[in-house]
Amino acid sequence: MASMDTASATWSGTLVGGRLCLDFVNTVAWRGRDAPEERLDSYLALLRWSERARGLDSTEAAALRRRARREPGPASTVASRARELRETLHRLILGWRAGTRPARRDLLALNDLLASAPERRRLAFQRGRYLWRGLAQVPLDAPLWRPAWSATELLTEGEPSRVKLCAGEGCGWLFEDRSRGGSRRWCSMSDCGNRAKARRHYARGKRGCGAASG
């Protein structure tokens, strides 16, 4: 999960978190460590994530890249808003998992964004899947809409017990556990899961060496 390579599933369009909003809050790597890694450090980074996670289609993303080059100041402002929204959703989802009342400012921030986003009225079929088609003229803040819609669907229809925090040390990623027995522990078995296995193997080896020395 820590590097772009090990996060390839998320960045290639597969939702490691299980929902777009969870992968959106997972654009900070290693939340549990002293120096988390920021993945949305620019508007173009936001567009790259949105396209790969299928929060935008390729036509929308291309149009927004062109507009961002013409309007770098407003685009940078939207990138800042995206990071603020991400942290708002992170707090709301963690509170929902814990069964606690949300902070008023967080609920207001999400509702304000939902009020300004257009309704999802046009259904389209692209690359073998259905998706919501946005407006003909796509505004710079369009990448924020679908994570917000996804979050409202999770908070109103999801099961809090199914949303889990990766057990990897310092990871901090959230995911929706859709396994039959609800036994999933890792954001990715190939990353945090393997790290944990390696640590256990190393610890057993150390214990074995200690016993032999004794």
C-alpha positions as CSV (number, residue, x, y, z in Angstrom):
1,M,0.0,0.0,0.0
2,A,2.9,2.4,0.7
3,S,4.1,2.9,-2.8
4,M,2.5,3.6,-6.2
5,D,3.7,0.1,-7.3
6,T,2.1,-1.8,-4.5
7,A,-1.1,0.3,-4.8
8,S,-1.5,-0.7,-8.5
9,A,-4.9,-2.2,-7.9
10,T,-6.3,1.1,-6.7
11,W,-4.6,3.2,-9.4
12,S,-5.6,0.9,-12.3
13,G,-9.3,1.2,-11.6
14,T,-10.0,-1.7,-9.2
15,L,-11.4,-0.5,-5.9
16,V,-9.3,-1.9,-3.1
17,G,-11.6,-0.3,-0.6
18,G,-14.6,-1.7,-2.3
19,R,-16.3,1.7,-2.9
20,L,-15.1,4.9,-4.6
21,C,-15.4,6.9,-1.4
22,L,-13.2,4.5,0.6
23,D,-10.5,4.6,-2.1
24,F,-10.8,8.4,-2.1
25,V,-10.0,8.5,1.7
26,N,-7.2,6.1,1.0
27,T,-5.3,8.6,-1.1
28,V,-3.3,9.2,2.0
29,A,-0.9,6.4,2.5
30,W,0.4,5.3,5.9
31,R,-2.0,7.5,8.0
32,G,-0.8,5.8,11.1
33,R,2.8,6.9,10.7
34,D,4.6,10.1,11.5
35,A,5.0,11.0,7.8
36,P,1.9,10.0,5.8
37,E,2.2,10.1,2.0
38,E,0.0,12.5,0.1
39,R,-1.4,11.2,-3.2
40,L,-3.5,14.3,-4.2
41,D,-0.8,16.9,-4.1
42,S,-2.1,18.6,-7.3
43,Y,-5.1,18.9,-9.5
44,L,-3.6,16.7,-12.1
45,A,-2.9,14.0,-9.5
46,L,-6.6,14.3,-8.5
47,L,-7.6,13.8,-12.2
48,R,-5.2,10.8,-12.5
49,W,-6.8,9.2,-9.5
50,S,-10.3,10.0,-10.6
51,E,-9.8,8.5,-14.0
52,R,-8.1,5.3,-12.8
53,A,-10.6,4.8,-10.0
54,R,-13.4,5.4,-12.6
55,G,-14.7,8.5,-10.8
56,L,-14.3,10.3,-14.2
57,D,-14.4,8.9,-17.7
58,S,-11.5,9.5,-20.1
59,T,-13.4,12.2,-22.0
60,E,-14.2,14.2,-18.8
61,A,-10.6,13.8,-17.6
62,A,-9.2,15.0,-20.8
63,A,-11.5,18.1,-20.9
64,L,-10.6,18.9,-17.3
65,R,-6.8,18.6,-18.0
66,R,-7.2,21.2,-20.8
67,R,-9.2,23.5,-18.5
68,A,-6.7,23.1,-15.6
69,R,-3.9,24.3,-17.9
70,R,-5.9,27.4,-18.8
71,E,-7.0,28.0,-15.2
72,P,-4.2,26.8,-12.9
73,G,-5.3,29.0,-9.9
74,P,-8.9,27.7,-9.7
75,A,-7.6,24.1,-10.4
76,S,-5.3,24.3,-7.4
77,T,-8.1,25.6,-5.3
78,V,-10.2,22.5,-6.2
79,A,-7.3,20.2,-5.3
80,S,-7.2,21.8,-1.9
81,R,-11.0,21.3,-1.6
82,A,-10.6,17.7,-2.6
83,R,-8.1,17.1,0.3
84,E,-10.5,18.8,2.7
85,L,-13.4,16.7,1.4
86,R,-11.3,13.6,1.8
87,E,-10.6,14.3,5.5
88,T,-14.2,15.2,6.0
89,L,-15.3,11.9,4.6
90,H,-12.6,10.1,6.6
91,R,-14.0,11.5,9.9
92,L,-17.6,10.9,8.9
93,I,-16.9,7.2,8.0
94,L,-14.8,6.5,11.1
95,G,-17.6,8.1,13.3
96,W,-20.2,6.0,11.5
97,R,-18.2,2.9,12.1
98,A,-18.0,3.7,15.8
99,G,-21.7,4.7,16.1
100,T,-20.9,8.3,17.1
101,R,-22.6,11.5,16.2
102,P,-20.9,13.4,13.3
103,A,-19.5,16.8,13.8
104,R,-21.9,19.4,12.6
105,R,-19.2,21.1,10.4
106,D,-18.5,17.8,8.6
107,L,-22.1,17.1,7.9
108,L,-22.6,20.7,6.6
109,A,-19.5,20.4,4.4
110,L,-20.8,17.2,2.7
111,N,-24.3,18.6,2.4
112,D,-23.1,21.8,0.8
113,L,-21.1,19.9,-1.8
114,L,-24.1,17.6,-2.5
115,A,-26.3,20.7,-2.9
116,S,-24.0,22.2,-5.5
117,A,-23.5,18.9,-7.5
118,P,-25.8,18.2,-10.4
119,E,-28.3,15.3,-10.2
120,R,-27.1,12.1,-11.9
121,R,-29.7,11.9,-14.6
122,R,-27.8,10.5,-17.6
123,L,-26.8,6.8,-17.6
124,A,-24.1,5.8,-20.0
125,F,-22.3,2.6,-21.0
126,Q,-18.6,2.7,-21.5
127,R,-15.8,0.1,-21.6
128,G,-18.2,-2.7,-20.6
129,R,-19.8,-1.0,-17.6
130,Y,-22.6,1.4,-16.7
131,L,-21.8,4.8,-15.3
132,W,-23.4,8.2,-14.6
133,R,-22.7,10.7,-17.2
134,G,-22.1,14.3,-16.0
135,L,-22.8,17.6,-17.6
136,A,-21.7,18.4,-21.2
137,Q,-19.5,21.3,-19.8
138,V,-17.6,19.6,-16.9
139,P,-16.6,22.0,-14.1
140,L,-13.3,21.8,-12.4
141,D,-14.9,20.5,-9.2
142,A,-16.5,17.5,-11.0
143,P,-13.9,15.0,-9.5
144,L,-15.4,15.7,-6.0
145,W,-19.0,14.8,-6.9
146,R,-18.7,11.0,-7.3
147,P,-16.8,10.4,-4.1
148,A,-19.4,12.5,-2.3
149,W,-22.3,10.5,-3.8
150,S,-20.5,7.3,-3.0
151,A,-20.0,8.3,0.6
152,T,-23.7,9.1,1.0
153,E,-24.6,5.7,-0.4
154,L,-22.2,4.0,2.1
155,L,-23.5,6.0,5.1
156,T,-27.2,5.5,4.3
157,E,-27.1,1.9,2.9
158,G,-23.9,0.2,4.1
159,E,-23.2,-1.8,7.2
160,P,-20.8,-0.2,9.6
161,S,-19.4,-3.5,10.7
162,R,-18.3,-4.3,7.2
163,V,-16.1,-1.2,6.9
164,K,-12.7,-2.1,8.5
165,L,-9.3,-0.5,9.1
166,C,-6.4,-2.4,7.6
167,A,-4.5,-4.4,10.3
168,G,-1.2,-3.5,8.7
169,E,1.0,-1.5,11.0
170,G,0.7,2.2,10.3
171,C,-1.4,1.5,7.1
172,G,-4.6,3.4,7.9
173,W,-6.5,2.3,4.8
174,L,-10.2,1.6,5.0
175,F,-12.0,-1.1,3.1
176,E,-15.5,-2.7,2.9
177,D,-15.2,-6.4,3.9
178,R,-17.4,-8.3,1.4
179,S,-15.9,-11.7,2.3
180,R,-18.5,-14.4,3.2
181,G,-17.2,-14.8,6.8
182,G,-16.2,-11.2,7.3
183,S,-12.7,-12.2,7.9
184,R,-10.7,-9.9,5.7
185,R,-7.9,-8.1,7.6
186,W,-5.8,-6.4,5.0
187,C,-6.2,-3.6,2.4
188,S,-4.3,-6.0,0.1
189,M,-3.0,-9.5,0.8
190,S,-0.2,-8.9,-1.6
191,D,1.0,-5.8,0.3
192,C,0.1,-5.4,4.0
193,G,-0.8,-9.1,4.3
194,N,2.6,-10.2,3.0
195,R,4.4,-7.7,5.2
196,A,2.7,-9.2,8.3
197,K,3.6,-12.7,7.1
198,A,7.2,-11.7,6.7
199,R,7.3,-10.1,10.2
200,R,5.8,-13.3,11.7
201,H,8.3,-15.4,9.8
202,Y,11.2,-13.2,11.0
203,A,9.9,-13.3,14.6
204,R,9.7,-17.1,14.5
205,G,13.2,-17.3,13.2
206,K,14.5,-15.1,15.9
207,R,12.8,-17.2,18.6
208,G,14.3,-20.3,17.0
209,C,17.8,-18.9,17.0
210,G,17.3,-17.9,20.7
211,A,16.2,-21.4,21.6
212,A,19.2,-22.9,19.8
213,S,21.6,-20.6,21.5
214,G,20.1,-21.4,24.8
